[in-house]
Amino acid sequence: MPSDSDASGLLDRIWQALLLATVERRHAWRTPVLATVDNDGSPQARTVVLRHAEQSSATLHVYTDRRSPKVGQLITHPAGVLVFWCPTLSWQLRVRAVFSADDRSKTMQAAWRQVKGTRAEKDYLSAKAPGAPLPEAAALTASEPQLAVLIGRVESIDWLEIGREAHRRALFDHQGMQWLTP
Ligand SMILES: Cc1cc2nc3c(=O)[nH]c(=O)nc-3n(C[C@H](O)[C@H](O)[C@H](O)COP(=O)(O)O)c2cc1C
């Protein structure tokens, strides 16, 4: 059986990889899929960029347009899942988190300072909400940034390692760590 130090060592390595993914543009974990539930109870999923990962507070941040459908979905159903796959590590993560959308506080202001002046700036300056029909292919620009920070408080991490000989899987949650059948 794995010891407690194996378990916390693995969790530390997972968080280190998440942190690396926020700064390394080519890291496969930089672009996870965020799954949510819409108002009809149907699943929705889309690719996002992981912007911030902090183990001490167990939080992950994603930037978005505050008018995007996912924000409304997370207000109604705050539980979401971020799915990551990294072929280099051969690790999949399914991270269940409770999300809040922040479009006012210092966190959002700091996020906007990070994005302003970069190629991503225009993503938060669209005159229309994401998904709104456009008369032409080109989008109009808004005068005010529409950026919101989705703050995910991590509740559990389902880790799966795809090995040549064998796979390994573990669940980390409030109760600790449990090895699972892959
Ligand atoms: C590589 C890639 C990265 C993306 N990153 C983000 C992101 O960080 N935030 C975001 O809101 N949308 C991002 N998108 C667009 C979303 O996948 C999605 O199309 C858009 O946010 C609308 O989603 P919604 O209608 O479910 O709200 C990204 C798409 C791709 C392909």
The ligand as an SDF file (V2000), in Angstrom:
LIG
                    3D

 31 33  0  0  0  0  0  0  0  0999 V2000
   -7.0390   26.6960  -27.7680 C   0  0  0  0  0  0  0  0  0  0  0  0
   -8.2840   27.4020  -27.2850 C   0  0  0  0  0  0  0  0  0  0  0  0
   -8.2220   28.1450  -26.1200 C   0  0  0  0  0  0  0  0  0  0  0  0
   -9.3600   28.8110  -25.6560 C   0  0  0  0  0  0  0  0  0  0  0  0
   -9.2670   29.5220  -24.4900 N   0  0  0  0  0  0  0  0  0  0  0  0
  -10.3760   30.1260  -23.9940 C   0  0  0  0  0  0  0  0  0  0  0  0
  -10.3280   30.7870  -22.7190 C   0  0  0  0  0  0  0  0  0  0  0  0
   -9.3120   30.8140  -22.0200 O   0  0  0  0  0  0  0  0  0  0  0  0
  -11.4650   31.3700  -22.2730 N   0  0  0  0  0  0  0  0  0  0  0  0
  -12.6240   31.3390  -22.9910 C   0  0  0  0  0  0  0  0  0  0  0  0
  -13.6190   31.8870  -22.5200 O   0  0  0  0  0  0  0  0  0  0  0  0
  -12.7040   30.7200  -24.1820 N   0  0  0  0  0  0  0  0  0  0  0  0
  -11.6100   30.1000  -24.6960 C   0  0  0  0  0  0  0  0  0  0  0  0
  -11.6650   29.4510  -25.8980 N   0  0  0  0  0  0  0  0  0  0  0  0
  -12.9520   29.4620  -26.6480 C   0  0  0  0  0  0  0  0  0  0  0  0
  -13.9150   28.4610  -26.0070 C   0  0  0  0  0  0  0  0  0  0  0  0
  -13.5060   27.1370  -26.3370 O   0  0  0  0  0  0  0  0  0  0  0  0
  -15.3790   28.6950  -26.4230 C   0  0  0  0  0  0  0  0  0  0  0  0
  -15.4790   28.5660  -27.8280 O   0  0  0  0  0  0  0  0  0  0  0  0
  -15.8910   30.0680  -26.0280 C   0  0  0  0  0  0  0  0  0  0  0  0
  -15.3860   30.4590  -24.7630 O   0  0  0  0  0  0  0  0  0  0  0  0
  -17.4280   30.0590  -25.9370 C   0  0  0  0  0  0  0  0  0  0  0  0
  -17.8110   29.1030  -24.9820 O   0  0  0  0  0  0  0  0  0  0  0  0
  -19.2720   29.0750  -24.3040 P   0  0  0  0  0  0  0  0  0  0  0  0
  -20.2300   29.4210  -25.4100 O   0  0  0  0  0  0  0  0  0  0  0  0
  -19.4400   27.6860  -23.8210 O   0  0  0  0  0  0  0  0  0  0  0  0
  -19.2750   30.0830  -23.1810 O   0  0  0  0  0  0  0  0  0  0  0  0
  -10.5700   28.7510  -26.3730 C   0  0  0  0  0  0  0  0  0  0  0  0
  -10.6300   27.9670  -27.5280 C   0  0  0  0  0  0  0  0  0  0  0  0
   -9.5090   27.2990  -27.9750 C   0  0  0  0  0  0  0  0  0  0  0  0
   -9.6060   26.4680  -29.2210 C   0  0  0  0  0  0  0  0  0  0  0  0
  1  2  1  0
  2  3  1  0
  2 30  2  0
  3  4  2  0
  4  5  1  0
  4 28  1  0
  5  6  2  0
  6  7  1  0
  6 13  1  0
  7  8  2  0
  7  9  1  0
  9 10  1  0
 10 11  2  0
 10 12  1  0
 12 13  2  0
 13 14  1  0
 14 15  1  0
 14 28  1  0
 15 16  1  0
 16 17  1  0
 16 18  1  0
 18 19  1  0
 18 20  1  0
 20 21  1  0
 20 22  1  0
 22 23  1  0
 23 24  1  0
 24 25  2  0
 24 26  1  0
 24 27  1  0
 28 29  2  0
 29 30  1  0
 30 31  1  0
M  END
$$$$
